[in-house]
Amino acid sequence: MMAALPACFQVAAQPLKVYSEFSRISPTGEVVEIDRSESDPREILSPAVPRNAFASYHIVATVPPNSPFILEIGQNPEEAVKVTMYREVHDANGIPDKLEPITLPYESKTGDAEATLVFWMDMWVDRNAPVRRIKVEPQLHIAGYWYIYPMEVRVSPPIVPAYKPARRVLAPVEARSDRLVQSEIQMLLCSAAAPVLEAEREPTVRSFIVRNVQQDMALARNYYPREETFKILFAAAKVKTAADWCSATKKQLTEGLNTEWFLRVRDFLYRGALN
């Protein structure tokens, strides 16, 4: 664990932020327009995670001009989870998708202007991990100080069963991030024809979102009766029946919903509570 920054400095302009995978971040450090909602993005401070599964987050670091910096992920206990980090690459429209792997600690230096850097943190929780609270904290070293984002992860009892991931034809980059969720759920609810499989490819934000939702569906099938899963999905998506879901257009399904609505489903799957 890295040495903590004195409390007086941690309170001042926090250069580190963490967002859920459904809130993609622009080069200016804001949620991209297509993913914005009237409500603020969920604050990621004490997320629950299942075992034998991945959990993913956007890490945003804002660094002053001409500043060397170090990005690290501190854990307590050490190596409680396996963390893989990527640098997110924005397209011409400022939407991140391509992921470039990086090694921790990540060291670099900004140019003549303040820089906002966006990273993808992919966290793997072993199936034999103890059920407990652990520290998994992004840490940023600038000008002699460590800025720490305090994140306490709750390793929960559910264990994602073995399943065969399916390679999907992904929604366009410019679509809302939750469009990727809709496609997976329609496969479950609507007897939709299996989409054409795509070849293996380099990791992207979209492919990892689909991977994470597929493991959630595997967990739901293993832990909950089919009707109970439907009930939770309907409550979170504000629809009444599977027929309503299957007959609605993708635009109708997203109207009035925060792009992070599926996090409510995860609350139930991981902790048994629909928040």
Secondary structure as UniProt FT lines:
FT   HELIX           7..11
FT   STRAND          16..20
FT   TURN            21..22
FT   TURN            27..28
FT   HELIX           33..35
FT   STRAND          48..51
FT   STRAND          53..63
FT   TURN            65..66
FT   STRAND          68..76
FT   TURN            78..79
FT   STRAND          82..90
FT   TURN            92..93
FT   STRAND          96..102
FT   STRAND          106..109
FT   STRAND          115..125
FT   TURN            127..128
FT   STRAND          133..142
FT   TURN            143..144
FT   STRAND          145..148
FT   STRAND          152..159
FT   TURN            173..174
FT   TURN            177..178
FT   HELIX           179..189
FT   HELIX           205..223
FT   HELIX           226..237
FT   HELIX           242..247
FT   HELIX           250..254
FT   TURN            255..256
FT   TURN            259..261
FT   HELIX           262..271
//
